[in-house]
Amino acid sequence: MAEQRKAERRRAERRVARPKLKTTREEIKKVARDFHWAGQMPNWTTVVEGRELPARPLVLKAARVSDKHPTNSGEAAVILSDLGFEVRYKGATIPYEDLPD
């Protein structure tokens, strides 16, 4: 029970400190259809329509901001998780409550 309360508190804190970058689930899916990644897969990834894609570049493209935007990969993972996408760190699925603050 204490673990559940702790997880709920972390989710509430994360909502208050949510990254400022805005995008939608539909925009992520749209960008993912034509997204090509030739480099090595980074630590933080997401699965969109059966494809594993890098989290940060995908979110930045969907939000239509420069790749120099200060959003880091952990924040991108939180955004994707908030939108209902599976998020992975080094290939392992990460539950929402274990995402970085």
N, C-alpha and C positions, 0 to 999 in steps of 0.2 A: 504494500500500500504506500509506503514512504517513497519507494522508487517511482511509482506512478505519479505521485504529487510532484516529485522533483522533475520528472519529464514534462509534466504540464506547466510547471513554473518556467522551465527553460524555453518551452514553445512560446509562452506569453512574452517572455523577455525578448526573444528573437523577433516576434511580431513588432514590438516597439522599436527595436533597433534594425528593422528590416532594411536591406540595401535600397538605395534610392532609384536604381535602374528599373524602368518599367517596360514590360512586354507581356504578351498574352500566350496562352497555351497554343492557340491557333497560329500565331505568328511564329512560334518556335517550330511547329510542325511544318509550316510553309517553307521556312528557311532550311529546315533539315532535308527536305526533298531534294534540293539542289546543292546541298553542302558537300564540298569535297575537301578532304584533309589528307595531304600527302606526307606530312611529317610523322614523327613518332608520337604515339598516343600519350597525352599527358596523364598525370596521376588522377585528376578529377574528370570523369566522363559521365555521360547520360545515355540512356537508350530511348530512341525515338523511332517508332514504327519498325522495331526490330534491328535498327542500326545503332552501334555504339559510336558516339561522337564526342569530341572534346567539349567540356562544359562551357568554359569561359568564351572561346571564340564563337560558339553557337549563340550564346546569350547576347554578346556584344553585337553580332550581326543582326539578330532579331530585334534588338532595341535600337538599331540604326545609329550606333555610336562608333567612334574611332577605336582601333585596337590599343590605343594609348590610354583609354579610359581607366581610372584607378580601381575599378571593380576587380577583385582578385578571384581566383578559381574557387575558393571556398564559398565566397558570396554568390558566385554564379551557381554553384551546387545548391545553395539554399533557395535561390530563385526557382530553379528547375524543380526542386522538391516541392516547393509551395504550389507550383503549377501542376503537380501530380505525376511528374516523370520519375522514373527509377534513376537513382544517382549511385555511381560507383567510385570507389577510391582504390586505385591499383587493381581494378578488376573485381573487387568484392563489393556487393551491394551494401550501402550504408543506410540504416534507418534514420528517419528524420531527426529523432532526438539525439543522435550521435553526430550530426553535422556540426561544423565549426560555428562558434558564436560570432 
